[in-house]
Every structure is written in C-alpha cells, then in structure tokens.
Amino acid sequence: MPSIQTPPGLEMENFKSYKGHQLVGPFKDFTAIIGPNGAGKSNLMDAISFVLGVRTGQLRGSQL
C-alpha cells in the first residue's frame, strides 16, 4: 500500500474567513489546530476537507 505524503502547507485565497492569499503550514508529522473562538479553525478543516474531496459532515461524530 502506498504511503500518504504529508503536504507542505495549504494555500487559500478568499476562502470563508481567510481573506486574500493565505499560506497555512508547514505541517509536521503531528499537527494540532488551536486558537480562540472565531479564529477560523473549523474553516481550515473545511479547506482541507475540500482539497481531499471529503464532505465536512462525514468527519463529524453522529453521536456523542
């Protein structure tokens, strides 16, 4: 099975709360996304999901 290579970063332009050209990264072997409420953590996950072709609703737990 081929291994998945870690992407060096993510470039976004005017994606949700990220205005203008933004570069997020580099991503290491372990990455944690932290920040205050309203900082864009969920929007970053939406951008990664969009690139991978995964619907965000599929990533959320159905029952807690």
C-alpha positions as CSV (number, residue, x, y, z in Angstrom):
1,M,0.0,0.0,0.0
2,P,1.5,3.4,-0.9
3,S,2.1,5.8,1.9
4,I,0.5,9.2,2.0
5,Q,2.9,12.1,2.0
6,T,2.4,15.0,4.3
7,P,1.5,18.1,2.4
8,P,4.0,21.0,2.9
9,G,1.1,23.5,3.5
10,L,-2.2,24.8,2.3
11,E,-2.7,27.9,0.1
12,M,-6.1,29.6,0.2
13,E,-7.5,32.7,-1.4
14,N,-10.7,34.2,-0.1
15,F,-11.9,31.0,1.5
16,K,-14.6,31.7,4.1
17,S,-13.0,33.7,6.9
18,Y,-9.5,33.7,5.2
19,K,-9.4,36.9,3.2
20,G,-6.8,37.4,0.5
21,H,-3.9,35.0,-0.2
22,Q,-3.1,32.9,2.9
23,L,-0.5,30.1,3.4
24,V,-1.0,27.8,6.3
25,G,1.8,25.4,7.3
26,P,4.2,23.8,7.2
27,F,2.5,20.6,8.5
28,K,4.7,18.3,10.5
29,D,4.2,14.6,11.4
30,F,1.8,15.8,14.2
31,T,-0.2,19.0,13.8
32,A,-2.7,20.4,16.3
33,I,-5.0,23.2,15.3
34,I,-5.6,25.5,18.3
35,G,-6.9,29.1,18.7
36,P,-9.7,31.2,20.3
37,N,-13.3,31.0,19.2
38,G,-13.8,32.6,15.8
39,A,-10.2,32.2,14.8
40,G,-11.0,30.0,11.7
41,K,-10.1,26.5,13.0
42,S,-13.3,24.9,11.5
43,N,-12.8,26.9,8.3
44,L,-9.2,25.5,8.0
45,M,-10.6,22.0,8.4
46,D,-13.3,22.8,5.8
47,A,-10.5,23.8,3.4
48,I,-8.5,20.6,4.0
49,S,-11.7,18.5,3.5
50,F,-12.5,20.4,0.2
51,V,-9.0,19.6,-1.1
52,L,-9.3,15.9,-0.2
53,G,-12.9,15.7,-1.6
54,V,-14.5,14.8,1.8
55,R,-17.7,16.4,3.0
56,T,-17.3,18.0,6.4
57,G,-20.4,16.4,7.7
58,Q,-18.8,13.0,7.2
59,L,-16.0,13.9,9.6
60,R,-18.2,14.9,12.5
61,G,-19.4,12.4,15.0
62,S,-23.0,11.4,14.7
63,Q,-23.5,10.7,18.4
64,L,-21.5,11.9,21.4
